[in-house]
Amino acid sequence: MDSPLKNIKRSYEVLIVGGGIVGAGLLRDLALHDTSCLLVDKKDFSSQTSGKSSKMLHGGIRYLENFDFKLIWEALHEKNLWLKLAPHLCYSQTFFLPIYDNSKWPLFMTRFALALYDFLSGYENIGHEIVSKRKLLQRIPGIKAKGLKGGGIYHDAIMDDTKITLEVIFDALNNKSCQALNYVEFLNFKNQGEYNIVNLKDTITGEEKSVRTKELIFALGPFTDQLLARQKNLNWRPILLPSKGSHLWIDKKCLPIKYPVVLNTNDDRIIFVIPGPNAVLVGTTEDPVEQNMFDLRPSEDEKKYLLENLKNYFPGHSINEENILSSFSGIRPLVKGDSDDLGKTARTEKIYQPYHNVHVIAGGKYTTFRVMGQGISRIIVERKNMPYNHKLTESSLRSPLLVPAFKPVPITSKLIFKIVENEKVRTFEDLVYRRIGVESKKHWRPQIAGGKSFDDFFLPLVDKLSEKIIVTREDVLNYFA
Ligand SMILES: Cc1cc2nc3c(=O)[nH]c(=O)nc-3n(C[C@H](O)[C@H](O)[C@H](O)COP(=O)(O)OP(=O)(O)OC[C@H]3O[C@@H](n4cnc5c(N)ncnc54)[C@H](O)[C@@H]3O)c2cc1C
């Protein structure tokens, strides 16, 4: 397999390190401003935090407690914007907030909080409601009735986090002076005043290359401190309080709810229970994390914690470990603030400029990705003596993925090779997990593949696929069973 490093130019105006949603958003903004960019990610695009979120475009109902009104206002406006710009990647959703006799927010406070939430959306949100216990039990069958007082209803959005990031990157690549490479690691750089010399390595082929760039942007999310502390020329002091969050996908057969529910845990946290077509997403946990942060999986304790809370709120349903279809973890890139409490640490982003043409961005939320990096884009575009237009990114994404979000399409071998050809697939997991959207074998629906099981569909393709991507029979047989 040839390294994509072979086909890149020697020099770019901007090099972006990190292909999560923040790097993707910056790439698109700069590409729309006619700037030549190279984006690199050590792994696949959106394979880390940006593919491991709770999959909500939201203002953040719980940030009301922290009085983060500006963040909520901005996030709600972004959520409502993306519902218009990319209706194929996200949809508006009704959320239920059950209130019990020991809930932190009694009904009158919930009414006030949800009214404030609607206000902060500029009344673009579908308006909230307060419902009786009887109505709540009807809408969320099986939810614990003991102590239930009623509930609140509000509206946020559900997104396909992985596919938004991919489509944002592919949209940027409509500017032919831009390139995006996965499995290309940033090693180190030298700042030479007007230019930076950056050393890159293809983690699949081992090939290395140096590239010259005027501006260098680090959009590394939770990996910021790890990488930048290793750069001797930066004298980097850690800025993050990384926090691990895990989710379970539960078989919908054992939890057949129609609407998302927001549950308060005994340790004063929130767990979202969000039904999809065949599975229910349950999360999240909140644990400090150090050491290796790539490709983390939930611990047994985290699984137990989520299942126990679920059982507590849905005593009528029998839910246990066998009903977990798959699970995943991500690391919140929280920037240190005044509070040591991870739940209260602000979700706003921070930007640093260790050299005049080296920019670091970390923190923030997925929902606000479009606006997070605008400060950096503005500096770079205006340095080129061009006007910066913050509204350019308020436009639809032009390069839809072959397998759309939320809509099952027939999977054929022809489609598989078309995806491999067009969507920067380098490994089997890129293909199945992120381009098709199958999280584990237990999520596979034979009816979309002419009735064939996962193994029966993919095993006969391995030889031909291995001419183009990294795949073995074991990859198929061991794919997240
Ligand atoms: C459990 C959880 C739930 C969340 N839920 C939500 C939610 O519902 N809604 C919401 O708005 N936000 C949510 N968030 C927050 C949101 O997911 C993150 O803020 C966002 O995804 C961070 O994106 P990023 O691009 O900064 O980081 P990442 O997506 O992690 O991207 C950083 C990239 O840098 C790459 N990288 C690292 N080292 C190198 C190197 N040496 N060379 C090249 N590349 C490198 C990594 O491979 C990675 O792809 C959640 C976060 C977590 C953890």
The ligand as a MOL file (V3000), in Angstrom:
LIG
                    3D

  0  0  0     0  0            999 V3000
M  V30 BEGIN CTAB
M  V30 COUNTS 53 58 0 0 0
M  V30 BEGIN ATOM
M  V30 1 C -18.0270 10.8350 26.6810 0
M  V30 2 C -18.1580 12.1410 25.9590 0
M  V30 3 C -19.4080 12.5930 25.5560 0
M  V30 4 C -19.5260 13.8010 24.8800 0
M  V30 5 N -20.7480 14.1720 24.4280 0
M  V30 6 C -20.8840 15.3170 23.7410 0
M  V30 7 C -22.1390 15.6570 23.1780 0
M  V30 8 O -23.1070 14.8870 23.2400 0
M  V30 9 N -22.2360 16.8420 22.5360 0
M  V30 10 C -21.1770 17.7050 22.4340 0
M  V30 11 O -21.3540 18.7830 21.8820 0
M  V30 12 N -19.9580 17.3850 22.9120 0
M  V30 13 C -19.7830 16.2050 23.5410 0
M  V30 14 N -18.5570 15.8340 24.0090 0
M  V30 15 C -17.4030 16.7050 23.7500 0
M  V30 16 C -16.8630 16.4880 22.3290 0
M  V30 17 O -16.9410 15.1370 21.9540 0
M  V30 18 C -15.4230 16.9620 22.2430 0
M  V30 19 O -15.3420 18.2690 22.7450 0
M  V30 20 C -14.8970 16.9710 20.8060 0
M  V30 21 O -15.1950 15.7750 20.1320 0
M  V30 22 C -13.3960 17.1860 20.8240 0
M  V30 23 O -12.9290 17.1800 19.5080 0
M  V30 24 P -11.4000 17.4010 19.1850 0
M  V30 25 O -11.2760 17.5210 17.7220 0
M  V30 26 O -10.8750 18.5040 20.0220 0
M  V30 27 O -10.6740 16.0740 19.7390 0
M  V30 28 P -10.5100 14.6300 19.0430 0
M  V30 29 O -11.7450 14.2170 18.3720 0
M  V30 30 O -9.9470 13.7150 20.0650 0
M  V30 31 O -9.4180 14.9060 17.9230 0
M  V30 32 C -8.0360 15.0240 18.2190 0
M  V30 33 C -7.2860 14.1950 17.2000 0
M  V30 34 O -5.8720 14.4090 17.3590 0
M  V30 35 C -5.2380 13.2300 16.8830 0
M  V30 36 N -3.8440 13.1760 17.3080 0
M  V30 37 C -3.3520 12.9600 18.5400 0
M  V30 38 N -1.9900 12.9460 18.5070 0
M  V30 39 C -1.6260 13.1670 17.2160 0
M  V30 40 C -0.3770 13.2600 16.5370 0
M  V30 41 N 0.8030 13.1210 17.1630 0
M  V30 42 N -0.3800 13.4870 15.2030 0
M  V30 43 C -1.5470 13.6210 14.5230 0
M  V30 44 N -2.7600 13.5370 15.1300 0
M  V30 45 C -2.8010 13.3150 16.4510 0
M  V30 46 C -6.0950 12.1180 17.4790 0
M  V30 47 O -5.9170 10.8970 16.7850 0
M  V30 48 C -7.5080 12.6900 17.3580 0
M  V30 49 O -8.2030 12.1870 16.2280 0
M  V30 50 C -18.3870 14.6070 24.6420 0
M  V30 51 C -17.1300 14.1450 25.0280 0
M  V30 52 C -17.0120 12.9110 25.6520 0
M  V30 53 C -15.6640 12.3870 26.0040 0
M  V30 END ATOM
M  V30 BEGIN BOND
M  V30 1 1 1 2
M  V30 2 1 2 3
M  V30 3 2 2 52
M  V30 4 2 3 4
M  V30 5 1 4 5
M  V30 6 1 4 50
M  V30 7 2 5 6
M  V30 8 1 6 7
M  V30 9 1 6 13
M  V30 10 2 7 8
M  V30 11 1 7 9
M  V30 12 1 9 10
M  V30 13 2 10 11
M  V30 14 1 10 12
M  V30 15 2 12 13
M  V30 16 1 13 14
M  V30 17 1 14 15
M  V30 18 1 14 50
M  V30 19 1 15 16
M  V30 20 1 16 17
M  V30 21 1 16 18
M  V30 22 1 18 19
M  V30 23 1 18 20
M  V30 24 1 20 21
M  V30 25 1 20 22
M  V30 26 1 22 23
M  V30 27 1 23 24
M  V30 28 2 24 25
M  V30 29 1 24 26
M  V30 30 1 24 27
M  V30 31 1 27 28
M  V30 32 2 28 29
M  V30 33 1 28 30
M  V30 34 1 28 31
M  V30 35 1 31 32
M  V30 36 1 32 33
M  V30 37 1 33 34
M  V30 38 1 33 48
M  V30 39 1 34 35
M  V30 40 1 35 36
M  V30 41 1 35 46
M  V30 42 1 36 37
M  V30 43 1 36 45
M  V30 44 2 37 38
M  V30 45 1 38 39
M  V30 46 1 39 40
M  V30 47 2 39 45
M  V30 48 1 40 41
M  V30 49 2 40 42
M  V30 50 1 42 43
M  V30 51 2 43 44
M  V30 52 1 44 45
M  V30 53 1 46 47
M  V30 54 1 46 48
M  V30 55 1 48 49
M  V30 56 2 50 51
M  V30 57 1 51 52
M  V30 58 1 52 53
M  V30 END BOND
M  V30 END CTAB
M  END
